[in-house]
């Protein structure tokens, strides 16, 4: 395998696509890495909080997992690995988490997460051995496009319902995505490439003026940054393996496969490079990262749609950016002060950025349809896409005993099963 840490340096000329094996000058690459950290931070921290896990460990494991993924894929697949929301329901069910404070039964859940990672690795090994044809027969472009779109649409409620406490916060969300939009359209060069980061900074400044200066909302609180230590070891937890938890959590591997497949298809569509040959490695890398994370007390991880949305906006697909982002995440994991800095970003501002990023994910799914010329005059394609989008967006949930399959999961399996049934007809 060639050295994955080798990139060809290119200039940041306007409108230029930066390929996975290329990079901008290191200073600019560093800024891009910061932007990707911000894109993943909200979800990567929110998921462990909802499960009673340590956010610091989740951030640390996301950095380690991204580096593992980078090495397993030979540096050819631009992706960031963050906390997976697919684990939340089953982890709560397996651990009996009450929803507040640390999870007292986290060790049992960790055993299930490790088991899920092992299943994921085995699926990746099969794909690596026999190819992706069998997966693609079940998941053609109409299915993968719908699944990718649903990933963005399903997350829409997170910023809109959970990240705006009142009318002022909602207006600040609107101001934030307006700032990002203005930067995206009316700036040029590197500023335009950093549209998420620049828009966030502008919105935060306006937010601080309106709250700290004029008393219109919850002020920006920087005391956490001053009080936090520069360095501190997170509290690691070892997994405990029980049959019930493993049987409950391990099937999440199927959802992770669908997510990863959709993300790879989205990156393929954006870069124009066929990444099918790396799909098995991608599954294995994600699986190993999940095992390592679960073994240390972290959440299960997945390739992050949020960061794919950033790539779609910036057209920078350099894997060097993700190495930088991973290293920053490692620093955050071991440094409460740096973590406090990003956590000081006002929640409504983070919510406004999330609206942009999740929307870009949804559009990436539509781009798969366009690029593959999916024919929606065929009723089977029309019905598969229509039903998938609605059950995914509406978080349609089916329960099988203690196992609940909701939102992205029902949309993914629903799309696969519908296409298999309806694909037997000509129209």
C-alpha positions as CSV (number, residue, x, y, z in Angstrom):
1,X,0.0,0.0,0.0
2,X,1.3,3.4,-0.9
3,X,2.0,6.0,1.8
4,X,-1.4,7.4,2.8
5,X,0.2,10.6,4.2
6,X,1.3,11.8,0.7
7,X,-0.7,14.6,-0.9
8,X,0.0,16.8,-3.8
9,X,-0.2,20.5,-2.8
10,X,-2.4,22.6,-4.9
11,X,-3.3,26.3,-4.9
12,X,-6.7,27.5,-3.5
13,X,-7.9,28.9,-6.8
14,X,-11.5,29.9,-7.0
15,X,-13.9,27.1,-7.9
16,X,-11.2,24.4,-8.0
17,X,-12.1,21.0,-6.7
18,X,-9.5,19.6,-4.4
19,X,-9.3,15.8,-4.8
20,X,-8.7,13.3,-1.9
21,X,-5.0,12.9,-2.8
22,X,-4.4,16.6,-3.0
23,X,-4.3,19.3,-0.3
24,X,-4.2,23.0,0.1
25,X,-1.2,24.7,1.8
26,X,-1.0,23.4,5.4
27,X,-2.2,26.7,7.0
28,X,-5.4,26.6,4.9
29,X,-5.7,22.9,5.4
30,X,-5.6,23.6,9.1
31,X,-8.5,26.1,8.9
32,X,-10.5,23.5,6.9
33,X,-9.8,21.0,9.6
34,X,-11.2,23.3,12.3
35,X,-14.3,23.8,10.1
36,X,-14.9,20.0,10.0
37,X,-14.4,19.8,13.8
38,X,-17.1,22.4,14.3
39,X,-19.4,20.6,11.8
40,X,-19.1,17.3,13.7
41,X,-18.9,18.7,17.2
42,X,-22.5,19.3,18.0
43,X,-23.8,15.8,17.0
44,X,-20.7,14.0,18.4
45,X,-21.3,15.6,21.8
46,X,-25.1,15.4,21.7
47,X,-25.2,11.7,21.1
48,X,-23.2,10.6,24.2
49,X,-25.1,13.1,26.3
50,X,-28.4,11.5,25.3
51,X,-27.0,8.1,26.3
52,X,-25.3,9.2,29.5
53,X,-21.8,8.7,28.0
54,X,-18.8,11.1,28.4
55,X,-18.7,13.7,25.7
56,X,-14.9,14.1,26.1
57,X,-14.3,10.4,25.4
58,X,-16.7,10.6,22.5
59,X,-14.6,13.4,21.0
60,X,-11.4,11.6,21.7
61,X,-12.6,8.4,20.1
62,X,-13.9,10.2,17.1
63,X,-10.4,11.5,16.4
64,X,-8.9,8.0,17.0
65,X,-11.6,6.4,14.9
66,X,-11.0,8.8,12.0
67,X,-7.3,8.1,12.0
68,X,-8.1,4.3,12.0
69,X,-10.5,4.8,9.1
70,X,-7.9,6.8,7.2
71,X,-5.2,4.2,7.6
72,X,-7.5,1.2,6.7
73,X,-8.7,2.9,3.6
74,X,-5.1,4.0,2.6
75,X,-6.0,7.6,2.8
76,X,-8.3,7.4,-0.3
77,X,-11.7,8.0,1.3
78,X,-12.4,11.4,2.8
79,X,-14.6,10.9,5.8
80,X,-14.9,11.9,9.5
81,X,-16.1,9.4,12.1
82,X,-18.3,10.7,14.8
83,X,-20.9,9.4,17.4
84,X,-23.7,7.5,15.7
85,X,-27.3,8.3,16.6
86,X,-28.3,4.8,15.5
87,X,-27.2,3.5,18.9
88,X,-29.2,5.8,21.1
89,X,-32.5,3.8,21.2
90,X,-30.9,0.4,21.7
91,X,-28.3,1.7,24.2
92,X,-31.1,3.2,26.3
93,X,-33.1,0.0,26.1
94,X,-30.1,-2.2,27.0
95,X,-28.8,-0.1,29.9
96,X,-32.1,1.2,31.3
97,X,-30.8,4.7,31.2
98,X,-33.2,7.2,32.8
99,X,-32.1,10.1,30.6
100,X,-30.2,12.3,33.1
101,X,-26.6,12.3,34.3
102,X,-24.0,9.6,33.8
103,X,-25.3,6.2,32.6
104,X,-24.9,3.8,35.6
105,X,-25.0,0.7,33.3
106,X,-22.7,2.1,30.6
107,X,-20.4,-1.0,30.8
108,X,-23.2,-3.3,29.6
109,X,-24.0,-1.0,26.7
110,X,-20.3,-0.8,25.8
111,X,-20.3,-4.6,25.4
112,X,-23.1,-4.4,22.9
113,X,-21.3,-1.6,21.0
114,X,-18.1,-3.7,20.7
115,X,-20.2,-6.7,19.5
116,X,-21.8,-4.4,16.9
117,X,-18.4,-3.4,15.7
118,X,-17.3,-7.0,15.3
119,X,-20.4,-7.8,13.1
120,X,-19.6,-4.6,11.1
121,X,-16.0,-5.8,10.5
122,X,-17.2,-9.2,9.3
123,X,-19.6,-7.6,6.8
124,X,-16.7,-5.5,5.6
125,X,-14.5,-8.5,5.2
126,X,-17.2,-10.2,3.1
127,X,-17.5,-7.1,0.9
128,X,-13.8,-7.0,0.5
129,X,-13.7,-10.6,-0.5
130,X,-16.6,-10.8,-2.9
131,X,-17.1,-7.2,-4.0
132,X,-20.0,-4.8,-3.7
133,X,-22.3,-6.2,-6.4
134,X,-24.6,-8.0,-4.0
135,X,-25.1,-4.8,-2.0
136,X,-25.7,-2.7,-5.1
137,X,-28.3,-5.1,-6.3
138,X,-30.2,-4.3,-3.1
139,X,-29.3,-0.6,-3.0
140,X,-29.3,1.0,-6.5
141,X,-29.1,4.8,-6.9
142,X,-32.8,5.4,-6.3
143,X,-32.4,3.7,-2.9
144,X,-29.0,5.2,-1.9
145,X,-30.1,8.6,-3.0
146,X,-33.2,8.4,-0.8
147,X,-31.3,7.0,2.2
148,X,-28.7,9.8,2.0
149,X,-31.5,12.4,1.7
150,X,-33.3,10.9,4.7
151,X,-30.2,11.1,6.8
152,X,-30.3,14.9,6.4
153,X,-34.0,15.2,6.6
154,X,-34.4,12.9,9.7
155,X,-31.9,15.2,11.6
156,X,-33.9,18.3,10.8
157,X,-35.8,18.2,14.1
158,X,-32.6,18.3,16.1
159,X,-31.7,22.0,15.5
160,X,-35.3,23.2,14.9
161,X,-37.0,21.6,17.9
162,X,-34.1,21.1,20.3
163,X,-31.7,24.0,19.7
164,X,-34.0,27.0,20.0
165,X,-35.5,27.6,23.4
166,X,-37.7,30.5,22.3
167,X,-38.4,33.1,19.7
168,X,-35.2,35.0,20.1
169,X,-33.2,31.7,19.6
170,X,-35.2,30.9,16.5
171,X,-34.4,34.3,15.0
172,X,-30.7,33.7,15.8
173,X,-30.8,30.4,14.0
174,X,-32.3,32.2,11.0
175,X,-29.6,34.9,11.2
176,X,-26.9,32.2,11.4
177,X,-28.0,30.3,8.2
178,X,-28.4,33.7,6.5
179,X,-24.7,34.5,7.5
180,X,-23.6,31.2,6.0
181,X,-25.6,31.8,2.9
182,X,-24.2,35.3,2.4
183,X,-20.6,34.0,2.8
184,X,-21.3,31.2,0.4
185,X,-22.7,33.4,-2.3
186,X,-21.0,36.8,-2.0
187,X,-17.4,35.9,-1.0
188,X,-14.6,34.4,-3.0
189,X,-11.4,32.4,-2.4
190,X,-10.6,30.9,1.0
191,X,-13.3,32.8,2.8
192,X,-15.9,31.1,0.6
193,X,-14.3,27.8,1.3
194,X,-14.6,28.4,5.0
195,X,-18.3,29.4,4.7
196,X,-19.4,27.3,7.7
197,X,-16.7,28.6,10.0
198,X,-16.9,32.2,8.9
199,X,-20.7,32.2,9.0
200,X,-20.6,30.8,12.5
201,X,-18.1,33.4,13.7
202,X,-20.1,36.2,12.3
203,X,-23.3,34.9,13.8
204,X,-21.6,34.4,17.2
205,X,-20.4,38.0,17.2
206,X,-23.9,39.3,16.4
207,X,-25.3,37.0,19.1
208,X,-22.9,38.3,21.7
209,X,-23.7,42.0,20.8
210,X,-27.5,41.3,21.2
211,X,-27.2,39.2,24.4
212,X,-24.2,40.3,26.3
213,X,-24.5,43.9,25.1
214,X,-28.2,44.5,24.8
215,X,-29.6,41.8,27.2
216,X,-32.0,40.2,24.6
217,X,-31.2,36.6,25.3
218,X,-28.9,34.1,27.1
219,X,-25.4,35.8,27.2
220,X,-22.3,34.1,25.8
221,X,-20.6,32.5,28.8
222,X,-16.9,32.3,28.6
223,X,-16.3,31.4,32.3
224,X,-16.1,27.7,31.4
225,X,-13.1,28.4,29.2
226,X,-11.3,30.3,32.0
227,X,-12.0,27.6,34.6
228,X,-11.3,24.5,32.5
229,X,-7.9,22.8,32.8
230,X,-5.5,22.8,29.8
231,X,-5.0,19.0,30.1
232,X,-7.0,16.2,31.7
233,X,-7.4,12.5,31.2
234,X,-11.0,11.5,30.6
235,X,-12.5,8.7,32.7
236,X,-12.4,5.5,30.6
237,X,-14.8,2.6,31.2
238,X,-14.3,-1.1,30.2
239,X,-17.1,-3.0,28.6
240,X,-19.1,-5.9,30.2
241,X,-20.4,-8.5,27.8
242,X,-24.0,-9.8,28.3
243,X,-26.0,-11.8,25.8
244,X,-29.1,-9.5,26.0
245,X,-27.2,-6.3,25.3
246,X,-25.2,-7.8,22.5
247,X,-28.3,-9.2,20.8
248,X,-30.0,-5.9,21.1
249,X,-27.2,-3.6,19.9
250,X,-25.3,-5.7,17.4
251,X,-28.0,-5.4,14.6
252,X,-27.2,-1.7,14.5
253,X,-24.4,-2.8,12.2
254,X,-26.9,-3.1,9.3
255,X,-27.9,0.5,9.8
256,X,-24.2,1.6,9.9
257,X,-23.6,-0.3,6.6
258,X,-26.5,1.5,5.0
259,X,-25.2,4.9,6.3
260,X,-21.6,4.3,5.2
261,X,-22.7,3.0,1.8
262,X,-24.9,6.1,1.3
263,X,-22.0,8.4,2.4
264,X,-19.6,6.7,0.0
265,X,-22.0,7.0,-2.8
266,X,-22.4,10.7,-2.0
267,X,-18.7,11.3,-1.9
268,X,-18.4,9.3,-5.2
269,X,-21.0,11.6,-6.8
270,X,-19.3,14.7,-5.5
271,X,-15.7,13.8,-6.4
272,X,-16.3,11.9,-9.6
273,X,-14.1,9.1,-8.3
274,X,-15.5,5.6,-7.9
275,X,-14.8,4.5,-4.4
276,X,-16.6,1.1,-4.6
277,X,-13.2,-0.7,-4.4
278,X,-12.7,0.8,-0.9
279,X,-16.2,0.0,0.4
280,X,-15.1,-3.2,2.2
281,X,-12.1,-1.3,3.8
282,X,-14.4,1.5,4.8
283,X,-16.8,-0.9,6.6
284,X,-13.8,-2.6,8.3
285,X,-12.3,0.7,9.3
286,X,-15.6,1.9,10.7
287,X,-16.1,-1.4,12.5
288,X,-12.6,-1.3,14.1
289,X,-13.1,2.3,15.2
290,X,-16.5,1.3,16.8
291,X,-14.8,-1.6,18.6
292,X,-12.0,0.6,19.9
293,X,-14.4,3.3,21.0
294,X,-16.7,0.9,22.8
295,X,-13.7,-0.7,24.5
296,X,-12.7,2.6,26.0
297,X,-16.1,3.9,27.0
298,X,-17.1,5.8,23.9
299,X,-20.2,5.6,21.6
300,X,-20.4,3.6,18.4
301,X,-19.1,5.7,15.4
302,X,-20.1,6.2,11.8
303,X,-18.9,8.2,8.8
304,X,-20.4,11.6,9.4
305,X,-23.0,13.1,7.0
306,X,-22.4,16.5,8.6
307,X,-18.8,16.5,7.2
308,X,-20.0,15.3,3.8
309,X,-22.2,18.4,3.8
310,X,-19.2,20.6,4.4
311,X,-17.3,18.9,1.6
312,X,-20.3,19.5,-0.7
313,X,-20.3,23.2,0.1
314,X,-16.5,23.7,-0.1
315,X,-15.6,21.2,-2.8
316,X,-12.5,20.2,-0.8
317,X,-12.2,16.5,-0.5
318,X,-8.6,16.2,0.7
319,X,-8.1,13.5,3.2
320,X,-5.4,15.7,4.8
321,X,-8.2,17.9,6.1
322,X,-9.6,14.9,8.0
323,X,-6.2,14.0,9.5
324,X,-6.0,17.5,10.8
325,X,-9.5,17.4,12.1
326,X,-8.8,14.0,13.9
327,X,-5.7,15.5,15.6
328,X,-7.7,18.5,16.7
329,X,-10.3,16.1,18.2
330,X,-7.5,14.2,20.0
331,X,-6.5,17.5,21.6
332,X,-10.1,18.3,22.5
333,X,-10.5,14.9,24.1
334,X,-7.5,15.5,26.4
335,X,-8.0,19.2,26.9
336,X,-11.1,20.4,28.8
337,X,-10.2,24.0,27.9
338,X,-10.4,23.5,24.2
339,X,-13.6,21.6,24.6
340,X,-15.0,24.4,26.7
341,X,-14.1,26.9,23.9
342,X,-16.3,25.1,21.3
343,X,-19.0,24.4,23.9
344,X,-19.2,28.2,24.5
345,X,-20.6,28.6,21.0
346,X,-24.3,29.6,21.5
347,X,-26.7,26.7,21.0
348,X,-28.9,28.7,18.5
349,X,-25.9,29.5,16.4
350,X,-24.9,25.9,16.3
351,X,-28.5,25.1,15.5
352,X,-28.4,27.5,12.5
353,X,-25.2,25.9,11.2
354,X,-26.8,22.5,11.6
355,X,-29.8,23.5,9.5
356,X,-27.4,24.4,6.7
357,X,-25.3,21.2,7.0
358,X,-28.3,18.9,7.3
359,X,-29.9,20.5,4.3
360,X,-26.7,20.0,2.3
361,X,-26.8,16.3,3.1
362,X,-30.4,16.1,1.9
363,X,-29.4,17.8,-1.4
364,X,-26.4,15.4,-1.7
365,X,-29.0,12.5,-1.9
366,X,-30.9,14.3,-4.6
367,X,-27.6,14.8,-6.5
368,X,-27.1,11.0,-6.5
369,X,-30.5,10.7,-8.4
370,X,-29.5,13.4,-10.8
371,X,-26.0,12.1,-11.5
372,X,-27.3,8.6,-12.0
373,X,-30.2,9.8,-14.1
374,X,-32.8,8.0,-12.0
375,X,-36.0,7.7,-14.0
376,X,-38.9,8.9,-11.9
377,X,-41.3,8.2,-14.7
378,X,-41.0,4.6,-13.5
379,X,-43.5,4.1,-10.8
380,X,-41.2,1.7,-8.8
381,X,-38.6,4.5,-8.5
382,X,-41.3,7.1,-7.7
383,X,-42.9,5.0,-4.9
384,X,-39.6,3.8,-3.4
385,X,-38.3,7.4,-3.2
386,X,-41.6,8.9,-2.0
387,X,-42.2,6.4,0.8
388,X,-38.6,6.4,2.0
389,X,-38.4,10.2,2.3
390,X,-41.6,10.4,4.3
391,X,-41.0,7.5,6.8
392,X,-37.5,8.7,7.3
393,X,-38.3,12.3,7.8
394,X,-41.3,11.5,10.0
395,X,-39.2,9.1,12.1
396,X,-41.5,6.1,11.4
397,X,-40.7,3.5,14.1
398,X,-41.3,-0.3,14.2
399,X,-40.7,-2.4,17.3
400,X,-39.5,-6.0,17.4
401,X,-39.7,-6.9,21.1
402,X,-37.2,-4.6,22.8
403,X,-35.6,-3.6,19.6
404,X,-36.9,-0.4,18.0
405,X,-36.1,0.4,14.4
406,X,-36.9,4.1,13.7
407,X,-36.3,6.9,11.3
408,X,-33.2,6.2,9.3
409,X,-33.4,2.5,10.0
410,X,-37.0,2.0,8.8
411,X,-36.3,4.2,5.8
412,X,-33.2,2.2,4.9
413,X,-34.7,-1.2,5.2
414,X,-38.0,0.0,3.8
415,X,-36.3,1.3,0.6
416,X,-34.4,-1.9,0.2
417,X,-37.4,-4.2,0.6
418,X,-39.7,-2.0,-1.5
419,X,-37.2,-1.9,-4.4
420,X,-36.8,-5.7,-4.2
421,X,-40.5,-6.2,-4.3
422,X,-41.4,-3.5,-6.8
423,X,-38.3,-4.1,-9.0
424,X,-39.8,-7.3,-10.3
425,X,-42.1,-5.3,-12.5
426,X,-41.2,-3.2,-15.5
427,X,-42.9,-0.1,-14.2
